């Protein structure tokens, strides 16, 4: 007896060349070129599962070589034989077909046709259930192979709609039903939506159970999920040889049984779905238009509103919607029950037509919360979503920007258009008024504001910003209102349900100019008044000075200079002001008014000079101009009003201050000059002059350590170089009050 590979004979044969190709190994028992008969016997037969449990089985025997006259095979079993299949490879010749006797009994004889015509038709497959012994007996060159029914079963578990808890995992198993024994199991991975056992061979004719359980560490119970199984059989099934096909399970549940047979290739998929959720919310009258459902707010009172549920694919609401819930007119409540996990759109509408997935707000209303009328949401398995609400306001909405129209960042100043990098102005109150109705808002950090005008409004409305202190309006625009802008306001007629935008207002900081001054001086002296003009926006300025004198004669003279370095001192070369000057926002121009007190002015005479800055704002339409003034009042003091004393002390010898001192060469002397105002009026523009005495050189000069009230500053405005000689001068700001005095000092060294 030989063990050979298939095909057993290369000359022909239905089995070797017409069926069952591709079997590996050496499955064929071959009685070849032997005398008499040969046999193969399999005894003490049983089939056990991987757990050692004996199982029912079907055993097969097949003709492994062509059967020609006078060859035959006898198949014997402790159980009855059934004909499973007859394989015919070549067309019948005159020899006829083989004969088969004994099917349905424990012994079957396969006999060749009477003539050896190389018909090669002869090949049969027989099956016997649960035998304890099987044998084949051969006459002539014959062969047999044996097989066990092991139909494949694939079990998949699918969780397409998500989990109740992220920790939930599922174990899918294929097991023998009784006694229970697992054949193969698989557990889903974290976040995985499916798992499969793959094709798993089972011992045919045994009941198997396909089931799923919660894996260790899961939060939820399996009963939380709805299960449904669907099965298919891609094999030929038992009906291919006269049997009854396997009944496949289907429908709800998480555990199912079936009995696979020879010819089956079964795939079952168990789909586990978390419980559906209810989506609920409110369509409410958002009276305070804050986009939130507040205490006391309820429905709109409008009948015929609906909220539709539609699938959301990539942010697009899919048609048709799957459900439409009516909205309570008084309460505003709606509910959509039985919604499985997934991505959805909630669509506010005035109809319940499912093919219409376009949002529609009721006439005269605008959205505040979920303003577009569509909510995109994801329903998850772990619980219902929070309330999904739509806020509606009965009236109209207007928005715009209050901005600094200064031309920042290459913008155009004063043109009423926010361009370049012109910033918004925060905290500006904007008010709309018409009839008995008013609405107000305040601009945010970027200058944006929003006004909500109730439906009770009628007729024309005026929109105007309350300019911050020191600001003025340059221009603006009516945006989409269809109205008009006339500095500083917009006028239009609102319509409920409309949203208006682009109602912008340009403001600029006002120019600043000053300060005004007042000084007292002696006749024949010269005074200086410093001023500064800072432009709030771009424009041109014309500067001028005039005066009103009392008495009018003798005449006073004033000359206006541009203080180019803004140091408050008229320096050599600084020009007189003439013509218009161009300024940009924030630019500063410094001025000095030079007042010449006439020599013949009597004490008490006064000149009131006015310095004017006439400013024209560039690009403003209509034109915009502003004039600022500063006033400088000069009063002539009595000639005897000021008294000056001078004393000297020898710092080297430590002598006391006196009007004279006996000093030696090399000594350091300190001179103290004291000025007292003996008049009844303050004296301003105070200047003290002295010079180093003969035969001395300059060491240092100092202002008073403490200035008297009214005197604002002191500078040593002229002094020689160290070791040189010359004039020493002190200049004071402010005014020296009546009866007040101050002292300055300087030191010299006696040469010799």
C-alpha positions in Angstrom: 0.0 0.0 0.0 1.4 3.3 -1.0 0.7 6.9 0.2 0.9 9.2 -2.8 0.1 12.8 -3.7 -2.9 13.8 -5.7 -3.4 13.1 -8.6 -2.5 9.5 -8.1 -2.2 8.6 -11.8 -1.1 11.1 -14.4 -2.7 9.2 -17.2 -6.1 10.4 -16.3 -8.9 10.0 -13.8 -11.8 12.1 -12.8 -10.5 12.6 -9.3 -7.0 13.5 -10.3 -7.9 15.8 -13.2 -11.5 16.9 -12.7 -12.1 17.6 -9.0 -10.5 18.2 -5.7 -7.3 19.7 -7.1 -4.7 21.3 -4.9 -4.8 19.0 -1.9 -1.4 19.1 -0.2 0.7 16.3 1.1 0.0 12.6 0.3 -3.6 12.0 1.1 -4.2 8.9 -1.2 -3.9 5.3 -0.2 -2.8 3.5 -3.5 -3.0 -0.3 -4.2 -0.8 -0.4 -7.3 0.5 -3.4 -9.3 -0.3 -5.8 -6.5 -1.5 -9.4 -6.6 -5.0 -10.1 -5.2 -6.8 -7.6 -3.1 -5.6 -4.9 -0.7 -7.4 -2.9 2.0 -7.1 0.1 4.4 -8.9 0.1 7.7 -9.3 3.1 10.1 -10.5 1.8 13.5 -11.3 3.2 16.9 -12.4 6.4 15.3 -13.6 9.5 17.2 -13.3 13.2 16.8 -12.6 15.6 19.7 -12.5 19.3 20.0 -9.6 21.3 21.4 -10.9 20.9 24.9 -11.0 17.1 24.6 -14.8 16.8 24.2 -16.0 14.1 21.7 -18.0 15.6 18.9 -20.3 14.1 16.2 -18.7 14.1 12.8 -19.1 13.1 9.2 -16.4 11.1 7.5 -15.8 10.9 3.8 -14.2 8.4 1.4 -13.5 9.0 -2.3 -12.3 7.1 -5.2 -8.7 8.3 -5.7 -8.0 6.8 -9.2 -10.0 5.9 -12.3 -11.9 2.6 -12.1 -11.7 0.4 -15.2 -12.8 -3.2 -15.7 -12.3 -5.4 -13.9 -11.4 -3.0 -11.0 -13.6 -2.4 -8.0 -13.6 -0.9 -4.5 -15.6 -2.0 -1.4 -16.3 0.7 1.2 -17.2 -0.5 4.7 -18.3 1.4 7.8 -19.9 0.8 11.2 -22.5 3.4 10.1 -24.4 3.6 6.8 -23.0 5.2 3.7 -24.6 8.0 1.6 -23.6 9.0 -1.9 -22.4 12.6 -1.7 -21.2 13.2 -5.2 -20.3 11.5 -8.5 -17.6 13.2 -10.5 -17.7 12.7 -14.3 -14.7 14.0 -16.2 -14.8 12.6 -19.7 -17.9 11.9 -21.8 -19.3 8.3 -21.7 -17.9 6.1 -24.3 -19.4 2.7 -25.2 -18.1 1.2 -22.0 -20.9 2.8 -19.9 -20.9 4.1 -16.4 -19.6 2.4 -13.2 -22.1 0.7 -11.0 -22.6 1.5 -7.3 -24.5 -0.8 -5.0 -25.2 -0.7 -1.2 -25.7 3.0 -0.6 -27.8 3.4 2.5 -26.0 0.4 4.1 -22.8 -0.2 5.8 -21.1 -1.6 2.7 -20.9 -0.1 -0.8 -19.4 -1.7 -3.8 -18.1 0.4 -6.6 -17.7 -1.7 -9.9 -16.0 -0.6 -13.1 -17.9 -0.7 -16.5 -18.0 -4.1 -18.2 -15.6 -2.9 -20.9 -12.2 -1.4 -20.2 -12.7 1.5 -22.7 -10.7 4.0 -20.7 -14.0 5.8 -19.9 -12.4 7.4 -16.8 -15.8 8.3 -15.5 -15.5 6.4 -12.3 -15.1 8.6 -9.2 -17.5 8.8 -6.3 -17.6 10.5 -2.9 -19.3 8.7 0.0 -20.1 10.0 3.5 -20.8 8.2 6.8 -21.8 9.8 10.1 -20.0 9.0 13.4 -18.4 5.7 12.3 -16.1 3.9 14.7 -14.4 2.1 11.8 -14.0 2.6 8.1 -12.3 0.4 5.5 -11.6 0.3 1.7 -10.9 -3.0 -0.1 -9.4 -2.8 -3.6 -9.3 -5.2 -6.5 -6.9 -4.1 -9.3 -5.1 -0.8 -9.3 -7.2 1.4 -7.1 -6.9 4.2 -4.6 -8.9 5.9 -1.8 -8.6 9.1 0.1 -10.5 10.1 3.3 -11.7 13.4 4.6 -13.4 15.0 7.7 -16.1 17.7 7.4 -14.6 20.9 8.8 -16.7 23.8 7.4 -15.2 27.3 8.0 -17.2 29.9 10.0 -16.2 33.6 10.3 -17.7 35.7 13.1 -17.4 39.5 13.1 -18.5 42.1 15.7 -19.1 45.6 14.6 -19.7 48.8 16.6 -20.3 51.4 13.9 -22.3 53.9 16.1 -19.8 54.3 19.0 -19.7 53.2 22.6 -21.6 54.2 25.6 -18.3 54.5 27.4 -14.9 54.7 25.9 -13.8 51.8 28.1 -16.3 49.4 26.6 -14.7 46.5 24.7 -16.4 43.4 23.3 -15.2 39.8 23.0 -16.7 37.8 20.1 -16.6 34.0 20.4 -17.2 30.9 18.3 -17.9 28.0 20.7 -19.4 24.5 20.6 -22.8 24.7 22.2 -22.9 21.5 24.4 -20.7 20.8 26.1 -19.6 24.4 25.8 -16.0 24.8 24.5 -14.6 27.9 22.9 -13.1 27.4 19.5 -11.9 30.9 18.9 -12.5 34.4 20.3 -11.4 38.0 19.6 -11.6 41.3 21.5 -12.0 44.7 20.0 -9.2 47.1 20.5 -9.4 50.6 22.1 -11.3 52.8 19.7 -11.7 50.0 17.1 -15.1 49.8 15.5 -14.9 46.1 14.6 -13.1 42.8 15.2 -13.1 39.4 13.4 -12.3 35.8 14.3 -11.3 35.2 10.7 -12.3 31.9 9.0 -12.4 29.3 11.7 -12.8 25.5 11.0 -15.4 23.7 13.1 -16.3 20.1 13.3 -19.3 19.7 11.0 -22.8 18.7 12.2 -22.2 20.1 15.7 -24.2 23.0 17.1 -22.1 26.1 17.6 -22.8 29.3 19.4 -21.8 32.7 18.2 -21.9 35.3 21.0 -20.5 38.5 22.3 -19.7 39.6 25.9 -18.3 42.7 27.5 -14.5 42.4 27.9 -12.9 42.9 31.3 -12.6 46.6 32.2 -15.7 47.7 30.4 -17.9 50.2 32.1 -21.3 49.3 30.5 -23.3 46.1 30.6 -24.0 44.3 27.3 -27.7 44.9 27.8 -27.0 48.6 27.3 -26.4 47.8 23.6 -28.8 46.5 21.0 -27.5 43.6 19.0 -28.4 42.3 15.6 -26.8 39.5 13.5 -26.8 38.9 9.8 -25.3 35.8 8.2 -24.4 34.6 4.7 -23.1 31.3 3.2 -20.7 31.5 0.4 -20.3 27.8 0.1 -22.5 25.5 -2.1 -24.4 24.3 0.9 -25.7 20.8 1.6 -28.4 21.1 -1.1 -25.6 20.7 -3.7 -25.7 16.9 -3.0 -29.3 16.5 -2.0 -29.2 17.6 1.6 -30.9 20.5 3.4 -29.0 23.8 3.7 -27.9 25.0 7.1 -30.4 27.4 8.7 -28.7 30.7 9.3 -29.5 32.9 12.3 -30.6 36.5 11.9 -32.2 39.4 13.8 -31.9 40.8 17.2 -29.8 39.4 20.0 -26.2 38.9 21.1 -26.0 35.1 21.1 -27.0 32.7 18.2 -26.7 29.0 17.4 -26.3 27.2 14.1 -25.1 23.7 12.9 -22.6 24.0 10.0 -22.4 21.2 7.5 -20.1 20.0 4.7 -20.2 22.6 1.9 -20.8 25.6 4.2 -18.6 28.7 4.3 -20.5 30.9 6.8 -19.9 34.5 7.7 -21.9 36.2 10.5 -21.7 39.8 11.6 -23.0 41.0 15.0 -23.7 44.7 15.0 -23.9 46.3 18.5 -25.6 49.6 18.7 -25.8 51.9 21.8 -29.2 53.1 22.9 -30.6 56.1 20.9 -30.7 59.5 22.5 -33.3 62.3 22.6 -32.4 65.7 21.3 -34.4 68.5 22.9 -34.3 72.2 23.2 -36.2 75.5 23.0 -37.0 78.0 20.3 -37.3 81.1 22.4 -37.9 84.9 22.3 -34.5 86.3 23.2 -35.9 89.6 24.5 -32.5 90.8 25.8 -30.8 89.5 22.6 -27.9 88.0 24.6 -27.9 84.6 22.8 -28.8 82.6 25.9 -32.0 81.3 27.3 -32.6 83.2 30.5 -35.1 82.8 33.3 -38.4 84.1 32.1 -37.7 83.7 28.4 -40.0 81.3 26.6 -41.5 80.6 23.2 -42.1 83.1 20.4 -45.8 82.6 20.3 -45.6 81.6 16.7 -47.4 78.4 15.5 -46.0 76.3 12.7 -42.4 76.2 13.6 -40.5 72.9 13.3 -37.0 71.6 14.1 -35.8 69.0 11.5 -33.2 66.3 12.0 -30.9 65.6 9.1 -27.6 63.8 8.7 -24.5 65.9 8.6 -21.8 65.0 6.1 -18.7 67.2 6.2 -20.7 70.1 7.5 -23.4 69.8 4.8 -27.0 68.9 5.9 -28.2 65.9 3.9 -31.6 65.7 2.3 -34.1 64.3 3.1 -34.3 65.0 6.8 -35.2 62.0 8.9 -37.6 63.7 11.3 -39.4 66.9 12.1 -40.5 68.0 15.6 -43.1 70.6 16.2 -42.2 73.6 18.3 -44.5 74.6 21.1 -45.7 78.2 20.4 -45.9 79.2 24.0 -43.2 77.1 25.5 -40.9 76.9 22.5 -40.0 73.3 23.5 -39.3 70.6 20.9 -38.0 67.0 21.2 -36.5 64.5 18.7 -36.4 61.0 20.4 -34.7 57.8 19.2 -31.6 59.4 17.6 -28.7 57.0 17.3 -25.1 58.2 17.6 -23.8 60.2 14.7 -23.4 63.6 13.1 -26.5 65.7 12.6 -28.0 69.0 11.6 -30.9 70.6 13.5 -32.7 72.9 11.1 -35.2 75.5 12.2 -38.0 75.8 9.6 -41.5 76.9 9.0 -42.6 73.6 7.5 -42.3 69.9 8.2 -41.3 68.8 4.6 -38.4 66.5 5.1 -37.0 67.1 1.6 -36.5 70.8 2.5 -33.3 71.1 4.6 -32.9 74.9 4.2 -33.3 76.9 7.4 -36.0 79.6 7.6 -36.6 82.0 10.4 -40.1 83.5 11.0 -40.7 86.8 9.3 -39.7 89.8 11.3 -37.3 87.8 13.6 -33.5 87.5 13.5 -31.4 84.8 15.1 -29.3 85.4 18.3 -28.4 81.9 19.5 -27.7 79.5 16.6 -28.4 82.6 14.5 -28.2 80.8 11.1 -31.1 78.5 12.0 -28.8 75.5 11.8 -27.1 73.6 14.6 -24.4 71.1 13.8 -23.9 68.5 16.5 -22.5 65.1 17.2 -24.7 62.7 19.2 -22.6 60.2 21.2 -23.5 56.9 22.7 -22.7 57.9 26.3 -25.7 60.1 26.9 -28.1 62.7 25.5 -26.7 66.0 24.2 -27.3 69.2 26.2 -30.3 71.3 25.2 -30.0 72.6 21.6 -31.8 75.9 21.5 -32.5 78.6 18.9 -32.8 82.2 20.1 -34.9 84.7 18.1 -35.3 88.5 18.4 -38.3 90.3 17.1 -36.9 93.4 15.4 -33.7 94.4 13.5 -30.0 94.4 14.2 -27.5 97.0 13.3 -23.7 96.9 13.6 -20.7 98.9 12.7 -17.4 100.3 14.0 -16.4 103.5 15.8 -12.8 104.2 14.7 -10.0 106.8 14.9 -10.1 108.5 11.5 -6.5 109.7 11.8 -4.9 108.0 8.8 -2.8 105.5 10.7 -1.0 102.9 8.8 -1.3 104.5 5.3 -4.9 105.3 5.8 -6.6 108.5 4.6 -7.3 110.8 7.6 -10.7 112.4 8.1 -12.4 110.7 5.1 -15.0 108.9 7.2 -13.7 105.5 6.0 -11.8 103.0 8.2 -8.7 102.3 6.1 -5.0 101.6 6.5 -4.5 100.6 10.1 -6.9 103.0 11.7 -7.9 101.5 15.0 -11.3 101.1 16.6 -12.2 103.2 19.6 -13.4 101.3 22.7 -16.2 102.2 25.2 -18.0 104.7 22.9 -21.8 104.8 23.5 -23.8 104.5 20.3 -27.6 105.3 20.5 -30.4 104.7 18.0 -33.5 106.8 18.6 -36.8 107.1 16.8 -40.1 108.2 18.3 -40.5 106.7 21.8 -38.0 103.9 21.1 -34.3 104.0 21.9 -31.7 101.3 21.6 -28.1 101.6 22.7 -24.8 99.8 22.7 -21.1 100.3 23.6 -18.2 99.7 21.3 -15.9 96.9 22.2 -12.1 96.9 22.3 -11.8 96.9 18.5 -14.5 99.6 18.1 -17.3 97.3 17.0 -20.8 97.8 18.3 -24.2 96.2 17.8 -27.6 97.8 18.3 -30.9 95.8 18.5 -33.9 97.7 17.4 -37.3 96.2 18.6 -40.1 95.5 16.2 -42.2 98.2 18.0 -40.0 100.8 16.3 -41.5 102.7 13.4 -40.4 105.5 11.2 -37.0 107.0 10.8 -34.2 106.4 13.3 -31.1 108.4 14.1 -27.9 106.6 15.0 -25.2 108.7 16.7 -22.1 108.0 18.8 -21.4 109.9 21.9 -17.9 111.1 21.2 -15.5 110.8 24.1 -14.4 114.0 25.7 -12.0 115.9 23.4 -13.0 114.0 20.2 -15.0 115.3 17.2 -16.7 113.6 14.3 -15.0 113.6 10.9 -17.3 111.3 8.7 -19.0 108.0 8.5 -21.2 105.8 6.4 -24.8 104.4 6.4 -23.6 100.9 5.5 -26.4 98.6 4.3 -29.2 100.6 5.9 -30.1 102.5 2.8 -30.0 105.6 4.9 -27.7 108.6 4.9 -24.8 110.0 7.0 -24.8 113.6 7.9 -22.1 114.5 10.4 -22.2 113.2 13.1 -25.2 110.8 12.6 -26.9 108.2 10.4 -30.6 108.4 9.6 -32.6 105.4 8.2 -35.9 103.5 8.6 -35.4 100.0 10.1 -37.4 97.0 9.0 -38.0 94.1 11.4 -36.1 90.9 10.5 -33.3 92.7 8.8 -29.7 92.8 9.7 -27.7 95.9 8.8 -24.0 96.4 8.8 -21.2 98.8 8.0 -22.7 101.7 9.9 -19.3 103.2 10.8 -18.4 106.5 12.6 -15.0 108.2 12.3 -13.8 110.3 15.2 -10.5 112.1 15.9 -9.0 113.5 19.0 -9.3 117.3 19.2 -6.2 119.4 18.7 -4.7 120.8 21.9 -3.1 124.3 22.2 -1.6 126.1 25.1 -0.8 127.1 27.7 -2.1 130.6 28.3 0.4 132.8 30.3 0.5 135.9 32.4 3.7 137.8 33.5 4.6 141.1 35.1 7.6 143.1 33.8 9.3 146.4 33.9 8.8 148.9 31.1 11.3 148.5 28.3 11.9 144.8 28.9 11.2 141.8 26.7 9.1 138.7 27.7 8.7 135.3 26.1 5.6 133.0 26.2 6.0 129.3 25.2 3.1 127.4 23.5 2.6 124.0 21.9 0.0 122.8 19.3 -0.6 119.0 19.1 -2.7 117.9 16.1 -5.3 115.2 16.8 -5.4 114.4 13.1 -4.0 115.5 9.8 -4.5 118.9 8.4 -3.1 122.4 7.9 -2.8 125.2 10.5 -2.4 128.9 10.1 -0.8 130.6 13.2 -1.2 134.2 14.1 -0.9 136.7 17.1 -2.8 139.9 18.0 -3.2 142.0 21.1 -5.5 144.3 22.9 -3.6 146.9 24.9 -4.7 149.2 27.8 -3.8 152.0 27.4 -3.4 151.7 23.6 -0.4 153.9 23.6 2.5 153.6 23.7 2.2 150.6 21.3 3.2 147.1 22.3 4.9 144.7 19.9 4.5 141.0 19.6 6.4 138.6 17.3 5.5 134.8 16.9 8.4 132.4 16.4 8.5 128.6 15.8 10.4 126.9 18.6 12.0 124.3 16.4 13.6 122.2 19.2 10.7 122.8 21.6 13.0 123.8 24.4 10.9 126.8 25.5 13.8 129.2 24.7 14.1 131.4 21.6 17.3 130.2 20.1 19.4 131.9 17.5 18.1 131.2 14.0 14.6 130.0 15.0 12.2 131.5 12.4 9.2 133.7 12.7 5.9 131.9 11.9 4.5 132.5 8.4 2.1 130.7 6.1 0.1 127.5 6.6 1.9 124.5 8.1 1.0 120.9 7.4 0.5 118.6 10.3 -0.1 114.8 10.8 -1.9 113.1 13.6 0.0 113.5 16.9 2.5 116.0 15.5 3.6 118.8 17.8 4.5 122.4 16.8 6.1 124.6 19.5 5.8 128.4 19.4 7.3 131.3 21.3 5.5 134.7 21.5 8.0 137.5 22.0 6.4 140.5 23.8 8.3 143.8 23.8 7.1 146.1 26.7 7.3 149.7 25.5 9.8 151.9 27.4 7.1 154.4 28.1 4.6 152.0 29.5 3.3 153.2 32.9 2.9 150.9 35.9 -0.3 148.9 35.6 -0.5 149.1 31.8 -1.5 145.8 30.4 -1.4 143.9 27.0 -3.6 140.9 26.3 -2.1 139.0 23.4 -4.1 136.2 21.6 -2.3 133.4 19.7 -4.6 131.7 17.3 -4.3 128.3 15.6 -6.8 128.0 12.7 -6.8 124.3 11.7 -8.4 122.8 8.6 -8.9 118.9 8.6 -7.5 117.3 5.4 -9.9 115.2 3.2 -13.0 116.0 5.3 -16.2 116.3 3.4 -17.9 118.6 4.0 -15.0 120.7 5.1 -14.1 120.6 8.8 -12.2 123.3 10.7 -11.4 124.4 14.2 -9.6 127.3 15.8 -7.9 127.2 19.1 -6.4 130.2 21.0 -4.1 130.9 23.9 -4.0 134.2 25.8 -0.9 135.8 27.2 -1.4 138.8 29.6 1.5 141.1 30.4 1.3 143.7 33.2 3.8 146.6 33.7 5.2 146.6 37.3 6.3 149.6 39.3 10.0 150.4 38.8 10.8 150.2 42.5 9.1 146.9 42.9 12.3 144.8 42.9 15.2 145.3 45.3 18.6 143.6 44.8 21.3 143.2 47.5 24.7 141.6 47.1 27.1 140.3 49.8 30.4 138.4 49.8 32.0 135.9 52.1 35.6 134.4 52.1 35.2 130.6 52.0 38.9 130.2 52.5 39.1 132.1 55.8 35.5 131.4 56.8 34.5 135.1 57.1 30.8 136.0 57.4 28.9 137.6 54.5 29.3 141.3 54.2 29.1 144.0 51.5 33.0 144.0 51.4 35.8 141.6 52.4 39.6 141.7 52.8 40.8 138.7 50.8 44.1 137.4 49.7 45.2 136.0 46.4 44.2 132.3 46.0 41.1 132.7 48.3 37.7 131.5 47.1 34.9 134.0 47.5 31.2 133.4 47.3 28.8 136.1 46.2 25.1 136.0 47.2 22.5 138.0 45.3 19.1 138.4 47.0 16.0 139.7 45.1 13.0 141.0 46.9 9.6 141.9 45.4 8.5 145.1 47.2 5.6 145.7 44.9 1.9 144.7 45.3 1.9 142.4 42.2 3.8 139.3 41.3 6.8 139.8 39.1 7.4 137.3 36.3 10.1 136.9 33.7 12.7 137.4 36.4 16.3 137.4 35.2 19.3 138.2 37.5 22.6 139.3 35.9 26.1 139.8 37.4 29.7 139.5 36.3 32.9 138.1 37.8 34.8 140.9 39.6 38.2 142.1 38.3 41.2 139.9 39.1 38.9 136.8 39.7 38.1 133.7 37.7 34.9 131.7 37.7 34.4 128.6 39.8 30.7 127.8 40.0 27.1 129.2 40.1 24.0 127.8 41.8 20.2 128.4 41.9 18.3 128.5 45.2 18.0 125.2 47.0 14.3 125.9 47.5 12.2 128.1 45.3 9.6 130.4 46.8 5.9 129.9 46.0 5.0 130.9 42.5 8.5 130.5 41.1 8.5 127.3 39.1 12.0 127.0 37.8 15.6 128.4 37.9 18.4 127.8 35.4 21.9 129.2 35.2 21.3 130.5 31.7 24.8 132.0 31.2 28.2 131.5 32.9 31.9 131.6 32.0 34.0 128.5 31.6 35.8 127.3 34.7 38.9 129.5 35.3 37.6 132.2 33.0 35.7 135.4 33.7 32.5 137.0 32.3 28.7 137.3 32.7 26.7 135.1 35.1 22.9 134.9 34.5 20.0 133.2 36.2 16.5 132.9 34.5 13.4 132.1 36.5 10.0 130.6 35.5 6.8 131.5 37.1 6.4 134.7 39.2 7.9 136.1 42.3 5.1 137.0 44.6 4.6 140.3 46.5 7.0 140.5 49.5 8.7 137.3 48.4 12.5 137.0 47.9 15.0 134.5 46.6 18.8 134.3 46.5 21.4 132.9 44.1 25.1 132.3 44.6 28.3 132.1 42.5 31.9 131.5 43.5 35.2 133.0 42.2 38.9 132.6 42.9 41.2 135.6 43.4 44.2 135.5 41.1 47.6 136.5 42.1 
